[in-house]
Structure formats: structure tokens, C-alpha cells
Amino acid sequence: MAEERKIPYKIYLEESEMPDAWYNVRADMKHKPAPLLNPVTLQPMTAQELGEVFCEELVKQELNNDDRYIEIPKKIRDFYRMYRPAPLVRAYCLEEKLQTPAKIYYKFEGNNTSGSHKLNSAIAQAFYAKDQGLKGVTTETGAGQWGTALSMACSYLDLDCIVFMVKCSYEQKPFRREVMRTYGASVTPSPSETTRIGRQILAEHPGTSGSLGCAISEAVEVATHTEGYRYVLGSVLNQVALHQSIIGTETKIAMDKYGIRPDIIIGCAGGGSNLAGLIAPFMGEKLRGEADYHFIAVEPASCPSFTRGVYAYDYCDTGKVCPLAKMYTLGSGFIPSPSHSGGLRYHGMSPVLSQLYHDGYMEARAVEQTSVFAAAEQFARVEGILPAPESSHAIRVAIDEAMKCKETGEEKTILFGLTGTGYFDMFAYEKYHNGEMTDYIPSDEDLKAGFDGLPAFPGNGI
Ligand SMILES: *Cc1c(COP(=O)(O)O)cnc(C)c1O
């Protein structure tokens, strides 16, 4: 292996090599993702309708299926420079530990205080809100990474930030909450008494510990009822996938510099934004017929949107106030078991990734959380980074693929997205270490209850 060491452990880009545009994979898709629908008229949402919820420029990005590149405004590029480029790491130590002929690389997005890739889109969304002269934004957060990223971006731009945090996380992760407050955000546990929908959910389910779907409904309600505020979302939407393309674009530039070509590209998938971003330029090549890659989306077995969901229009939130999105979904009423990968507990999946998966461009795998934590620990012990449980889903499958190479002797090049760090997830690690972690897999009956709540209208193939 010694002669291969000419590829460094960490490949950094110069600031001058950083991308100045996001790549919009939709421009290269033959079948575009299905449009968002107005839940009442069932017609595609117009820019004007979307503008009541989202900022103008973000609405344009949401609807833009044609422009391949969208310039990153200078103020956002300056912010990116504070914590980017993110390193592309050759996992020499892990390869050696596994005794695999595979070459493993990971793109590490945890080098910022929010601890994840979410800051890449948070700064973009906050920038456009400020640019439009808004006073503030509202959002929801589950595990807390998105709320933290958004509060950092808002404080940088002097924008008010209102976060509805899923109640069980609010209680279990007080430190995340305090990071958000350090950056000036107001944080309310959801469901709350402060909104109409929150009061309704509390009346129907007293003592509920909340869900992302509830928190979204509350955040949208406040945004649409408060002058000068709009709602922002940390995943799922086309615009978020667009902003996250910075991950894949940087990766591709770094790999091209050294003539590295990945065979397999792996990412965890909650709402799909980091995976969409990581694979974007590679998927573009595949769509244009210029190269081939094996893409793998990894999701928790407890919330298996791709592997066991249906491809249909569904509500994005529990309160059914958001537009309908066509996506792989478990139904907006599906409440996943309390797993330790909060960031992967969403019932639906990015419409962009859903279309690509539906068209056969991607594989999806579901993995159980104890095996995910085993992989996390194995990785932490040799590579030094304490990974987030979400990210560890990708590590699990990267290790599985590397072990297959060991059996077959193939020297495949594996790339995976290491989306963040797990310092706020030590309760989960503790459970794992104490042998108290369980693997919950929903039964077909559990799933059926979710599917029964899908909106029924002609053409919604369910
Ligand atoms: C939110 C989050 C995810 C999942 O979100 P996607 O939109 O699917 O990327 C993965 N990893 C970390 C660390 C997260 O915070």
C-alpha cells in the first residue's frame, strides 16, 4: 500500500478552487420531480402561492428545473469560507483495520458548531430572507441540528429566528437548545399552546412527545400569521438539495485533482438533502450518460421511506397545511418509533431523490440501529471522529461494501458522506454501550395505518 500514499489523508481545496455555483441536478433529469400541489385545488402550486410561505428567491429555486448552475451570492460564499471547504478524507486507518482492498473516502461535514451539513442550506435560506427585507424566519427542528444551523445563520445576518423543537428532543437535548439560544433563537417545545394547530394536537393527543410533522405545522402557522416572517425547511425541498450540492461539487473537484473515480457513493437519507447534495454532480454525469456510479441511500429500518414506502402525493406535515409533495412516503400520520437518529425520522423523502430512485438510478437499503452503532464505534476508534448516529448509517453500508471487496478481492473505490458529529447523542451511545438499545422494525400493519392516511384523489397511484 505504501506507494499509494501519494494521495494524502485529507484532501483540501484552496479557497480559490471552491465552487461559485450550486449544481441543479433537475436540469439533467429527463423525468423532472413532480410539482408541489395545492392541497385544496390539487393544482400545481404557483410561485405566488408558494411566496406566501417561502422567500421569493427560494421559490424561484424551488421551481427551477432548467438552469444547471445557480450562482452562489458572494455573501454566502464568504460565510462558506469560515468553515469550508470541508475535507475529503481517505480512510486509510479504517481500510487497514478492515484489511480490505477497497479504497474508502468520506466527505466530512461536521467541522462547524452546528455539527452537520445543514449549515450549507441554513445560510442560503437566511440570506435570501434578509435580502427580501424580512424580519425573521420560523422553522421546526427534530434532533436539533437544523435549528442550530439556522440560528447560527440568522445571528450572522441579524435575522429573528423562531424554532419549534419536537418536545421529546427539547427535553432530551437541553444543550442543543442552549446552543440555539446562544445564537439568539427563541425555542418552543412542540406541540405548544402558542398556535392553533398545537392546541388542537394537544387536545387530541394529550401528553404527546411531538413529531417533526407537528412542529412543521406550528412553524408554518406562525410564519403565515406574522407580518415580515417566512417559513424555512432544512431538508426535503428542491431548494435544499440545490444548496447541498456544494458537498458533492467540492468532492468532485477534489477527486478530479487526484484522478480518483468512486465506484460506489453512499449517504444516509432522512429527508434526503445531504445525499442529494453529495451525489449531485456524479448523478449529473450518470444522467448525461458520461459515467456510471452505484449510488446507495441508507435509511433506518425503523423509518423505511424508500424501501417500504409508496411513491405518491402526501402531506408534508401532520397538520396538513403544507403543499402536497410526490415522494416515497410512509404517510404523514406515521409516527416512527423513538429511534436515536432523530435526523432520519421523517415520513417522506426528497421529491428529487424519489424520482431518481423511482427511475432506477439509485439503490436503497434499510439498516437496524444496533448495527449502525457498531459501525459508528468501529469508525470512531480508528478514524478519530465521533460520528452522528445519522451519519453512521452511511458508515454501516460503507463497511459492508468494503468487507464484500475483502471477500472478492475487488479494489473498489467507496465514497460516503459523513454528515456530522455525535457529541449531543451520547445518551444514545450510552444505551448502546449498556446493551439497552433495541431494533424496532414497524410491522406491515403499522405501515398500513400510515398509508391509510394518504390523500385519496384520482391519479394518486396508491
Ligand atoms: C439532518 C441530518 C441528516 C439527515 O438529513 P438529510 O436531509 O437526509 O440529509 C443526516 N445527518 C445529520 C448529521 C443530520 O443532522
Ligand as a Chemical Component Dictionary entry (heavy atoms), coordinates in Angstrom:
data_LIG
# 
_chem_comp.id                   LIG 
_chem_comp.type                 NON-POLYMER 
_chem_comp.pdbx_formal_charge   0 
_chem_comp.three_letter_code    LIG 
# 
loop_
_chem_comp_atom.comp_id 
_chem_comp_atom.atom_id 
_chem_comp_atom.alt_atom_id 
_chem_comp_atom.type_symbol 
_chem_comp_atom.charge 
_chem_comp_atom.model_Cartn_x 
_chem_comp_atom.model_Cartn_y 
_chem_comp_atom.model_Cartn_z 
_chem_comp_atom.pdbx_ordinal 
LIG C1 C1 C 0 -30.415 16.137 9.432  1  
LIG C2 C2 C 0 -29.279 15.226 9.355  2  
LIG C3 C3 C 0 -29.270 14.134 8.462  3  
LIG C4 C4 C 0 -30.429 13.777 7.579  4  
LIG O1 O1 O 0 -30.946 14.780 6.779  5  
LIG P1 P1 P 0 -30.923 14.698 5.204  6  
LIG O2 O2 O 0 -31.787 15.814 4.773  7  
LIG O3 O3 O 0 -31.445 13.353 4.806  8  
LIG O4 O4 O 0 -29.529 14.892 4.797  9  
LIG C5 C5 C 0 -28.150 13.353 8.403  10 
LIG N1 N1 N 0 -27.080 13.566 9.192  11 
LIG C6 C6 C 0 -27.054 14.594 10.066 12 
LIG C7 C7 C 0 -25.847 14.773 10.911 13 
LIG C8 C8 C 0 -28.145 15.436 10.176 14 
LIG O5 O5 O 0 -28.108 16.461 11.041 15 
# 
loop_
_chem_comp_bond.comp_id 
_chem_comp_bond.atom_id_1 
_chem_comp_bond.atom_id_2 
_chem_comp_bond.value_order 
_chem_comp_bond.pdbx_ordinal 
LIG C1 C2 SING 1  
LIG C2 C3 SING 2  
LIG C2 C8 DOUB 3  
LIG C3 C4 SING 4  
LIG C3 C5 DOUB 5  
LIG C4 O1 SING 6  
LIG O1 P1 SING 7  
LIG P1 O2 DOUB 8  
LIG P1 O3 SING 9  
LIG P1 O4 SING 10 
LIG C5 N1 SING 11 
LIG N1 C6 DOUB 12 
LIG C6 C7 SING 13 
LIG C6 C8 SING 14 
LIG C8 O5 SING 15 
# 
